[in-house]
Amino acid sequence: MKRVYRYISLCLLIIMGASSCEVTDFDHQENPNFLTPEGADPTYLLNEMQYLFQHYMSWMILNTDDVMRYEGMTDRYGDVVSSNIMDGSTSSEWDTYYEALNNARTIQELATEDSNYLFHSAMSRVLMGYLTVTMVDYVGEIPYSEAVETSEFPDPNVDEGEELYKFVLAEIEKAKSEFENAPRAVTSDLFYGGDRDKWISMANSLRLRMLVQSRLAIDELDISDLQGEINSLLSGELIDSNSEDFQFSYSNAIQPESRHPYFQRAYVSGFSQYMGNYFLNQLLNDKSVRDPRTRFYIYRQSDVDPFSGPPYLPCQDDPLVDFCYLGDHYWGYDHGENRTGRGDNLLRSVYGIYPGGGTFDQNQFIAAPNTTNNLGGAGILPILTNSYLKFLTAESALILGTTGDPAVLLEEAVRASLNKVVNFGNISSEYTPESEDIDTYVEDVLTRYSSASSNQEKLDVIMKEYYLAAFGNSIEAYNAYRRTGLPSDLQVPIDDDDPNFPRSFPYSELETQRNASLTQKQISEKVFWDTNPDGFIK
C-alpha cells in the first residue's frame, strides 16, 4: 500500500519548468540512458536531480512514518522494514539515489570545463551530500566511490559510513566556494530560486546537523574540537528564519502527478493507513492545552462513534491496548495493532492541511476525498527548517556546552514550528489558534523544561518538542530517537514488549542480487554514529 505514489521520470513540466525525460536502470550493462558529459545539458540534469532528491526523501519519510508512530504500525518491525523496503515495482529509493549520484558527477565534471555551471555544481554537491548522509543514516556502509561506474566496477564495494560523512563535510566546503564564485545562478532552482546566500546558509546548516548527529562518534570524523566547530558555525550564516527553510513545494496538478504523497494517500480514495494513536495523544492530551497544530496536522473525516459498530475499532475493552480511541472523533491505531480491514477507510482520521496540502479541520466531518476546501495536494516537504535547526542547537547547547541558552533556543524552536504550521495555507477560521493559545503552549513547555531535575530530563523535553515539530519528516525523529533514546515515552508495540527496533534499514534486496560485493544486513546493525547499546530503544 506504500506504492501508491509512483515514480515519474522528469516529464514533470509543471514542477520542473524543464523537459528532460532521462530514466536509468542500474544493472551491470552499459546503460544508454546514462548521459555522458558530451551529451548532457547541466540544467536538465539538475532539474532531474531536484526531482530525484525530493522523490528519495519523501519515500524515506513514508518508510519511517509508521516506525516512528506518526502513522499506526500495523505489523512488526521486521515486516515493515523488510529486505525489499527500498525496492519498488516501478522504481526504488535505492536506484533513485544512484541515478542522482550519476547526475551529480556529470554536472560537476561539466563545471570543471565551464564556470557558467558552478552554481549547478554547487547545488548538486549539497543535494547529493544530503542524500548520501541520509543513506548512511539509514543503511550504514554503501557503495559510493565505485558506484555507477559499471564498466570498471560491475560489483562496487562499500564505503564506510564515517568516511562518507567526512567526504560530505568536504563537499559542503567545495559547494560554498562554488556558490561564491559562480558567475550566475540557476534559473530553475526549485528550493531557493537561485539565492546563493540561502544556499550557503543551508550548506552550513547541513554541516551543523551532521556534527550534532554524529556527536557520539565524533572521533571517527577526525574532529578534535566539536564544540569549537559548532560555535564557529553558530557565529556564521545558518537557516535562522522560516523564510529560509529548506523545503520542496508540491503543486495540485494531477497530470503529471505532482501532489504531496500524503494527499495522494488520503484524499484520492479511502485512506488505507491509520494515524498513530501515540502521536494523536501527544497532540491532544500531553499538555495543559491542546497542541495548536492539531487541526492543521490532522483532519477528522467522521463524527461517527467508532464503537457504534460493526464494530469499526477492534480494540474496545482490550487490556493490551494503551489508547484505542482518544475521543472527540480522533480515530487512529496503537503502535503494533494488526487487526486491520475494518471498513473504516472513510471514517478514520487522516492527514490535514500541513504539510500534505489537505483540509484544515473545522469540524466538517466529511470524507477526505469529498472535501472541496483542501489545497489539492499543494503541500510541502519540510527537509531542514529553522525549527529543526533550533532544536539541534538546543541539544548541542545543553549536552556539548556550545553557544546559546538551551531554554531560549527551545522556545525559539517551538515558536518557529508553531508559527510555520498555523500560518500555512492562510486559513481564516474560528478554529485557528490565537496568539494566547500559542503562548500558553510555549509556557507549558518551558515550565516542564525548568522543572526537569537533570540534563537528561531537559533533553527529553527538547526531543519531545522536536518530535512533534517533525511531523512530515520522520527522518529527523528516527535519527534523534537512535541518538538520544528520546522521547522517553514513545509507545512500545502493544503485542511485543521486547521488539527488534530497526537500528538501520537493510540493503535493497534487488541490489544484493545484482552486486556480488553486497551481503544483506540485519536491521539490528547500527550505523557508525549510533554507539548506544543493544535494546536501547523499542
N, C-alpha and C positions, 0 to 999 in steps of 0.2 A: 504493500500500500504506500510505500515511500517512493515509488517510481512514477507517481502521477505527473510530477514535474519533469518533463522530458528535456533532454539536451537538444538544442537547436544550434547549428553552426552559424557563423556570423553573417546571416542574411537579416539581422535584426536592424533594419534601416531606421525604425522609429527610435530605438535606443541608441544605436551607434552613430547614425548620421553618416555612414560609410558603407560600401558594398564590397565585402570580401567574404568568400564562402569556402575558405580552405579548411578541409577536415582531414585529420590524420589518424592513422591506425598505428598501433605500436606492436608490431611483430618483428621478426628477425630478418625481414626482407628490406631492400632499399625501397623506401616509400616515395612514390612520385608526388605525393601531396606535401612532403616536407619541402618547404621553399628554401632554396639556397640564396645567399646574398645577391647573386647575379640576377635572380628572377623575382626579387621581393620588393614590395613597397613598404617602407617602415611604418607609414601611417596606417595602412591596412593591418599590418601585423600587430601594431599597438592597439588598434581598435579591437581586434580579436582577443588580444591578451587581456584587455579590460573586461571583456565579456567572460573569458575563461576564469579570471580571478573571482568575479562575483559568483559564477556558477560553482566553483570549487568551495568557496567559503560558505555559500548558502546551503550546500548539501552537507558539508561537515556539521553545520549547525543543526540541520534536520536530523542528522545521525546521532546527535548528542542530546537533543531536547528531552527525550524520554529518560535517558541515563541520569540527567540532572534534574528530573522531577518537574520540569515545566509542562511536559506532556505526561500522561499516565503511561507508565511502562507496563505493558500487558503480557510480558513474558519474563524470562530470566536473562541476566546479563549475557551469558554465553550464547543465547539465542538472538538477542537484539544486536549484539556486537559479534556477529558471526564472521566466518572467514571470507564471505563474499560481500561484506558491508560496503567496501569501496569499489565494487563492480556494479555495473548496471546493464540493463537489456539493450540500450542503445548507446550508452556511453558510461563512463565511470569517473569517480573522483580521481582515481589513480591515473588514468590516461589523460584526464584534463590537466593534471599537474604537469605531466611530461610534455604535453603539447605546448603549454605555456612556457616551459623551460626552453623548448626548441625555438619558439618565437623570440624569447628574451635574448638568447645567444645570437640569433641572426640580427636583431636590432642593434645589439652592442657592437657586432662586427662591422655593420654598416656605418655606425657612428664614428668608428676609428678612421674611416676614409672620408667622411663628410661631416664637418662640425655642425651643419644645419640640423643634424639628427641627435645632438647631445641631449636635448630635452626628452626626446623619445627614449634614449638610452637610460637616462636618469630615472624616468618613470618605470621603465622595465626592471631596473635593478631593485627599486623599492617594492614593486608589486611582487616580483619573483622572490625577493627576500622574505616578504611577509608569508607567501605561500610555503616557502621552504621551512621557515620557523614553525609554521602550523603543522606541516607534515612531520617534522621532527617531534613536535609536542605530542602528536598522536601516535606515531609509528616508531620513532626512535631512529635507528640506523636505516638509511635508504640509499639506493643507487643515485648518485649525483654526478661525480666527476666523469664517470664513464657513460653516463646516461645519454640517450638519444643519438649516440654515435654508433649506430647499429652495424655499420660495415666493419668498424675497428673493434668494437666491444659488443658482440652479439649477446653476451651474458654479463651485463655490467655488475661489478661488485659494489657493495655498500660503502658509504662513508659514515663515520661515526657521528652521532648527534652533536657532540660538543665541537667537533671540527667544523660542522656545518654552521653552528652558531657563530663561531669565530669568523668563518667566511662571510656570513651575512653582515656581521658588525663591520667588516672591512668594506663590503659592498655599499653599505649605508654611507660611509665617508666618501666613497667614489661618486655615489649618486649626488651628494650635496655639492661636490666640486663641479659636476656636470651641470647641475641646475644653475649654479652661479655663473658658469662660463658659456652657457647655451646662448647663441645669438638670437634665438626666437623661441617662443613657446609652442606648445601643441594646441591646435585649434579644436581637436576632438577629445580633449581631456574631460572625461565623464565625472571626475571626482572634484577637481578644484578649478576647472575652467582655465587652465594654463597659468594659474597663480603660483609662481615659483616660491614665494615666501611661505605659502601654506604647505607646499610640498616639503620644504626644508624643515618646517615645524613638525610636520608629520614624520619625517625621517628621524628627527631627534626623539620624537615621542615613541616611535617603534624601538629605538635603541634603549630608551629608559624601560620600556615594557619588558624587553628581553633581559635586562640586567636584574630587574626585580624577579622576573620569572625564574631565573637561574641562580638566585642568591644562595640556595642551599648547596650548590656545587660550583660556586664562582671560581674556585681554584682551577677547575677544568678549563676555564676560558683564559687562563693566564692573566687574570686581573688581580692585582695585589691590593688595590685601594678602591674597593667597591663604593664606599661612602664618598670618596673624592670624585669618582666617575659620575655618580648620580648627582652630587651637588653641582658639578660643572654643567650638567645638562639642565638642572633646575634654574641655573642662572642665565640660560640662553633661551632660544625660541622654541616653544612647545605648543601643542594644542591646548590653549587655555581659555577658550570660549566656545560656546555651542556652534557658532558660525564657522568654526574651523574643524568641526567634526569630520572624520574620515568615514564616509558612508557612500553607499550606492543607492541611487534613486530609480525605482521602477516606474513604469507607466501603466495606464489602464488598457493598453492595446491587447487585443485577443489574437489578431493575425498580423504578424507573428506573435506568439505568446510572450508577453512582456510584463506580466503581472507578478506581484510578490508571491513566492511559494506558499506562504500562509494563506493568502487569499485563495489560491488555487485549491488548497486542501479543504477549505471550509465554506467557500461561497459559490463554487461552481456546481456542486451537488452535495449530498449529505456528508457531514463530517465523519470520516472513518476513524479518527483518533479520539482521545479524551484529553482534556486539560488535567494537569496533575493536582490532586487534592492537597498535597503538601504546599504547593505554590499558592493555590487559592486560599488556603488557610492563613498563610503569611500575609496576604493582601487584606483579608477580611478581619482577622482576629488577633494578629500578633501585637498590635499596638493599641493604645488607648483610643485611637481613631482609625477609621478605615483608610487604607492607603489611597491617597488622592489619584493615583494612576489606575485604580481598579477598573473604572468604566472605559478607560482607553485601552487597557490590556485585554480585557475580557468582555465578550458580548454574550448575553443570555438569549437563547433562541425561544424559550418557552417558559410559561409560568405554571405548567402542569406539575402537580405533586409527583416526584419521582417514585414514591411508594404507592401510588394510586393504581398501579397495575399496568401491564400484565403479570409480574412487576417489571419495571424498567431498570431498576438497580438491583444487583444480586446480593448486595452486602448488608441488607437490613437485618439487624439482630445478630450479625456475625461478630463474635468477640475478638477475632483476629484482625479485624479491620480498624484502623485508627480513626478515620474520618468518615468514610462512607458518603454521607450527604451533609454539606455545610450549611444548608438553609438558604433562604432568600433566592431560591431557584438557581443556585450555582451548582451545576452538575459536573462532577469530574470523577476521576478514578484514583484510588490509592496506588502507591508505588508497588508494583508486582501483582496487582489484581488481574487475573487472566480470564475471568468469566465475561466474555465479550459476546457481541452479536445479539444484543437485546432489543433491536429495532428502535433505538432511540437516537438515531443519527441526526434528526432534525429537532431534537429536544435538548441535547446536552450543550453545555457552554462551549464557545469557540473563541478563536482569536478576534480581538476587537479592531479598533482603528489604528492603533500603534503596536508594532511597526508595520503591520501587513497590509494597511490600506483597506481595512474592512469597515465595520459600522461602530460608531460611538453608541454605547448603551444608554438609552433614555427610557428604559422600561417599555420598549416596543413589543418585545416578546413575539417576534416574527422570525420564522426560519431564515437563517442567513442567506440562502440562495434567493429568497424572495424580497430581501431588503433593497430599497431603491435609493437610500440616502447614504450609501457607502462611498468610499473613494475609488471603487472599481479596481482595487489592487495596486494603486499608485502609492505604495508604501516605500520604506527604506530598509536597507541592510546596514545597521549600525556596526561598524567594524572596530574603529578605535576612536572613542569620543572623549570630550572634555571630562565628563563624569568618570569614565573608566580610568583615565589617567590620574585624576584626583584621588580615586580610591587606591590606586597603586602607590601614589606618592604618600598617602596617609599611612599605608602599610610600611613603606620604607622609612618614614619618619619615626614611627613607633618602634619598629624592630631593629633598624640599622642606625638610627640616630641621625638621619640626613636632615637637610634644611626643612624647616616648617614645623608648625604645631599640629600634631595629628588630629586634634579635635577640630581645629579650624579647617583643615583640609577635608575632614569627614563632612563637615557642614557644607563646604563648597561642593563636594561631590554629590551629596544628596540633593541639594538645591539645583545643581546643574541637570541632574536626571529628571527631577520633578518638573522643572521649567520646560525642558525639552519635550516631555511627554504631554503635559497639559496644554501646550501651545501647538501641538501637532494637529494639522487639519483645520485650524482656525474655527474651532467649534464654538458656537454661541448657543448655550443651553442653560436651563435652570439647574442641570446636573453637573456642570463643570465646577471644579473646586474653586473656592475663593482663596484669596491670599492668606487669610487667617487659618484656613484648613491646612495649607502648606506649612505655615509657621508652627502650628500645633504638632504636626507630624515631626518636623525637624526638632522641636523641643523635646519630644518623646525620645528620639534617637540620641540626642546629646545628653539627656538625663541618664539613659542607660549607659552611655559611654563613661560619664563622670562617676557613676556608681560602681563601675566594674572594679574589682579588687586586685586584678593582675593585668599585666600586658596581654596575656593570652585571652582573658575575657574581653579586654578592649578590642583586640584584633577580631574576636568573634563578632562584635557589634559592627565593625568595619566590613567584614566579609559578608555578613547578612545583608547589609545595605547594598554592597556590590552585587550580590546575587540577585536581589530584587531589581536593581537597575539594569542588569544584563539580560533581561527578557528580550528575546530576539537575537541574542548572541551567546548561546550556551557554551561556546568555546571559552569565553572568559571565566564562566563559572566552573567548567571542567578543570581548567588549569589551576584556578585558585583552590579548588577542593583538594586536588592532589598535592598542591604545595603546602597548604595550611591545615587541611582536615576540617575546614570551616565553610559554611555554618555548622555548628556542632549538633544541631537538632535536625539535620536532614533525615527524612523518613527512611528507615531500613525496609527492604522488601517485606511485605506482610506475610509471605509464606516461606521466608528464608532468613533466619537470624544471623547466619554466617555466610553471606554471599561472596562470590568471587568478583568483586568490583573490578571493572576494566581499567587497569593502570596504564594501558596503552591499547591501541587498536591493532588488529592483525594486518599483515600484508594483503594486497589484492590476491585472491585465490587464483585468478587467471594469470597474474604476473608470476606467481610461483611455478606455474606450469610452463610459462614461456621462458623464464630466466632460470637457468640451471644453477646460478650463483645464489639464489634465494631459497631459504628454507622457512616454511611457515612458522610463525611465532605464536606464543600464548598471550592471552590478554592479561595475565598476571605479571608479565615482564614490565619493568619500569623504564621510563625514559631517563636520560642521564641526569637531569636536574631533580628528579624525584628520588631523594635519598631517604624518604620516610620508610618505616618498617612495613613488612607484610601485614595485612589485616588492619592497616592504619585507618582505612575508610571503608564504608559499606554503601 
